[in-house]
Amino acid sequence: MIKISKLFIPYIILLIVLGFKGKLVISFVFVFIHELMHYLTARILGFSGFDIEILPVGAVLKLKDLDEANAKEDLIISLSGPLLNLVLAFIFYILFIIFKRPYFDLIFNSNLAIGIFNLIPAFPLDGGRVLRDILSFNNIYRRANEMTIRVSMILGSVFMFIYFISVSANRGNFNLGLISIFILISSIKEKERIVYLIMGYIIKKKYRFIKRGYVENRSISIFCEKSLLYVLGIIDKNKYNLFTVLDENMCVIETLYEEEIIEAIKTYGNISLNEYIDIKKLKHIL
């Protein structure tokens, strides 16, 4: 399904008024090819079902089961689009050098800009996912996501600052201002949805386990004074998580499972592990 952002049509009209007709068509053709490359790569890796949302700054491919991808798979899918644009930029640059055709130069510049732009390490760009995937190799998913959001917010703020400086110098770049807004809004949304995203991963994990027939375990020891939401935040989305709860003397109090954490949050809210374990004990007594 192809969805069009509410801001897309006004943005296109504005660019046409400003005289970006030919470049606009070329850019969106290669943006679509860029997203198609993401899709083909995802299909090769076994993922299916997609939506394409057309934004003022390009397009975003949303695969329905892409959240099930591990960091390596997501990294490959995220890099496939920008790398294709950079390869095409190299090819058309060679063609321009040989034949000296202006349209080869236009296609070269369009692909180079799309490839480099999408590698900026900020949401919702491919570079944001790439950075998160790289960080996920040595960090839990939530921590990697938080670090990427921080980088994304900083870059969005820097772009916004540059935009205002350029406006004050009468050299304002409308695209830069729009890009900075999209980066900041996307970063805020990503920050707000992370807890719900992790809960969704846990629910989906059950169906992935049934489909594949196995899932890798991850065992971690955690201090009893930590809250349920804290525990939720350190869950690895691609593994089945078991939590050994320890007291201040590092003695084992209880072993909890990830789905138990979800049910506890739904039932009791964000209480501490100690409080939840006391409730469990009380229930057994009764």
PyMOL commands that set and color helices and strands:
alter all, ss='L'
color gray80, all
select helices_A, chain A and resi 8-18+21-44+66-68+71-99+102-118+126-136+141-168+174-212+228-233+258-268+273-285
alter helices_A, ss='H'
color red, helices_A
select strands_A, chain A and resi 2-4+50-55+58-63+217-223+240-246+252-257
alter strands_A, ss='S'
color yellow, strands_A
deselect
rebuild
show_as cartoon
